[in-house]
Amino acid sequence: MTEPEGRKFTLQETVEGLISVRWTPGARIEEADAWQMIARVQRRFEPEETYLLINLSAVVSASRSAMTVFSSGLHVQMFAAVGSSPVEQMLVGFYQRVYQPAYPIGYFSTISGARDWLVGGRDLRRSTTFMTPAGVPMLV
């Protein structure tokens, strides 16, 4: 199901249960846009079940404050970025090194590659259980 989110992005749950975000062509992501996207994701999905696929192909820029918001306010298990240029790949690597978000990030040139990585990571996390000191199963 696709949910219109205003002018800058759409949010969709894929058949695999992933969250797909598509920014509108020419989007310039500002801090308010980052908070809006996070709010929409958190309203619909629990953080422990949030595997995010973001298509960067249409994005022109993301402000420093937006990247700070994504690194500190976005609570997801994994984040896959899809782009079509070496510049986008470089920006994702820069984001990962400088902002050091708490979730793993992958960069992919195809949506299918990103989807496979997210589903594989999700399935691994679901199949790996550990016991807490109180003897309660815990997913990691």
C-alpha positions in Angstrom: 0.0 0.0 0.0 1.4 3.4 -1.0 0.6 6.4 1.2 1.0 9.9 -0.2 3.2 11.9 2.2 3.0 15.4 0.8 5.1 16.7 -2.0 8.6 15.4 -1.1 8.2 11.6 -0.6 6.0 8.6 -0.6 6.0 5.8 1.8 5.2 2.2 0.8 5.3 -1.2 2.5 6.7 -3.8 0.2 5.4 -7.3 -0.2 8.4 -8.4 1.9 7.4 -6.1 4.7 10.1 -3.6 4.1 9.5 0.2 4.2 10.2 1.9 0.9 10.7 5.6 0.7 10.8 7.4 -2.7 11.7 11.1 -2.7 10.2 13.2 -5.5 12.5 14.2 -8.4 14.6 17.2 -7.5 14.0 16.8 -3.7 16.2 18.8 -1.4 15.9 17.2 2.0 15.8 19.6 4.9 15.6 19.0 8.6 11.8 19.3 8.7 11.5 16.7 5.9 13.7 14.3 7.8 11.5 14.7 10.9 8.3 14.3 8.8 9.6 11.1 7.3 10.7 9.7 10.6 7.3 10.5 12.2 5.4 8.7 9.4 7.6 5.7 9.6 7.3 5.5 13.4 3.5 6.0 13.3 3.1 2.9 11.1 5.9 0.6 12.1 7.6 -0.7 15.3 11.4 0.1 15.4 12.3 -3.6 15.9 10.5 -4.4 12.6 11.7 -1.4 10.5 13.9 -2.2 7.6 14.2 0.9 5.4 14.8 1.1 1.7 15.4 4.6 0.4 15.7 5.5 -3.2 18.1 8.4 -3.5 18.0 8.6 -7.3 15.8 11.7 -7.3 17.4 13.5 -4.4 19.4 16.7 -5.2 20.7 17.3 -1.7 20.3 16.6 2.0 21.2 19.3 4.5 23.6 18.7 7.3 20.8 19.1 9.8 18.7 16.5 8.0 21.6 14.0 8.1 22.0 14.6 11.8 18.3 14.0 12.3 18.4 10.7 10.3 21.4 9.5 12.4 20.0 10.3 15.8 16.2 10.2 15.3 15.7 7.3 12.9 15.2 4.0 14.8 15.5 1.2 12.3 17.1 -2.2 12.2 18.8 -1.7 8.8 18.9 1.0 6.1 19.5 0.4 2.4 20.1 3.3 0.1 19.6 2.9 -3.7 21.3 5.3 -6.0 22.6 5.5 -9.5 25.8 7.5 -9.3 29.2 7.3 -7.7 28.4 10.7 -6.0 25.4 9.1 -4.2 27.6 6.2 -3.2 30.2 8.6 -1.8 27.6 10.6 0.1 26.2 7.4 1.7 29.7 6.4 2.8 30.4 9.9 4.1 27.1 9.8 6.1 28.0 6.4 7.6 31.6 7.5 8.6 30.8 11.0 9.9 27.4 10.5 11.5 27.9 6.9 12.6 24.2 5.9 12.9 23.3 3.0 15.2 22.0 0.9 12.3 23.9 -0.8 9.4 23.7 0.9 6.1 24.2 -0.6 2.7 24.5 1.2 -0.7 23.1 -0.5 -3.8 22.7 0.4 -7.4 19.6 -1.8 -7.8 16.4 -2.0 -5.7 16.5 -5.8 -5.9 20.0 -5.9 -4.4 18.9 -3.6 -1.6 15.8 -5.6 -1.0 17.8 -8.9 -0.9 20.2 -7.4 1.7 17.4 -6.1 3.9 15.4 -9.4 3.8 18.5 -11.4 4.5 19.5 -9.3 7.5 15.9 -9.4 8.8 15.7 -13.1 8.5 19.0 -13.6 10.2 18.0 -11.4 13.1 14.7 -13.2 13.5 16.4 -16.6 13.5 19.0 -15.6 16.1 17.8 -15.6 19.7 19.7 -15.1 22.9 18.6 -15.5 26.5 18.7 -12.5 28.8 20.0 -13.0 32.3 16.4 -13.5 33.4 16.0 -16.4 30.9 13.8 -14.4 28.5 14.4 -14.9 24.8 15.8 -11.8 23.1 16.1 -11.1 19.4 19.3 -9.3 18.3 
